[in-house]
Amino acid sequence: MGISGLVIGQDVTTAVFGAMNAGYFGGYLWQSTGRRSRRIGAAALTLVSGASIVEAAFSQSLFWSQRGDLFSSGQWALLRMPLLAATLLISAIIIRRALA
């Protein structure tokens, strides 16, 4: 597996965990009878998580259509790390809360 595989893996992982996050916060939004501020927060995190899925798909389409013209594969993978890290950290918070 080369750098291209890493780029694919990053975006697939981002999309999978983004979908999990969107599902969790979407479910919280629909089932919650809690405070308005919590529902607004859940709505915002649902949108952000959904956007991470769309962005990962867009990243893949751009990566494969512009292969080598925009950035090297290593630079592309490095640029994708912050979104992957953020998505994984949100998932860690959800998992921690579910286990508590």
N, C-alpha and C positions, 0 to 999 in steps of 0.2 A: 504494500500500500504506500503510495507516494503522497506528496503534498496535495495532489488533487483529491485523493481519498480523504485526507484530513479536512479539506474544505467541504466536501460532501457530508462527512460525519458531523462537522460543526453545525451545518444548517439543518440536517435531519434531527439532531439532538435538540437544537433550539426550537424547531417546529413541534417536536413531540412534547417537550416540557412546556412550551407555550400553550399547547392545546390542553394539557393537564391543568395548568394554571387558570386558563380561561374557563374551563369547566368548573373548577372549584369556586372561583369568584362569581361566575354566572349563577351557579347553584346557590351560593350564599345570598346573592342579590335577589333571586326569586323567592327563596324560602324565608328570608330574614324578615322579622318584624321588629328588628332592632332600631337603633337610633338612625336618624336621617344621615348623619355624617358617616356612619359605617356603610350604609347603602351606597352613598355617593363614592366612597372609597372603593367599594367592591365593583361598582360600575366602571370607575377609572382603571382599576387593575384588570378588569375583563377586557376593556378596550386595548390597553397596553399589551396584554398577552396575545390578543387576537392580532394586533399589529406586528408582533414579533413573528408570528406564523407567516403573514403576508410578506414581511421583509425577508425572511429566510427563503421563501419561494422566489421572490424577485432577485435576491442575491445569486441564487443558483442559475436563473435564466441569464442574468448579466454575466456571470462568471463564464458560462459555457459559450455565450455568443461573442464575447470580447476576449476570449482566451489569449492571454499574453499581451494584449494591446493596452490594457488599463494598468494592471499591476502584475508582478510575478505572483505565482501561486503562494509562495511564502508570505509575501506582503498581504495578500488577500486573506489568508488564514489569520494573520496577526490582527488585521483590521476587524475581523469578525469576532474576535475573542471577547470584547466587552459585552456584546449582546448575549452571547452564550453564557458568560459569567453571571450577568444580571438575571437571566431566565433561570439558571440553576440555583441562584441564591433565593429567589422568590419561591421556587419549588422546595428548597430546604426549609424555609419558614413554614410552608404549608404542611410538609411531612412532620416537622417538629410539633406543630399544633395538633395534628391528627393523632400523634402518638401520646400526647399529654393527656 
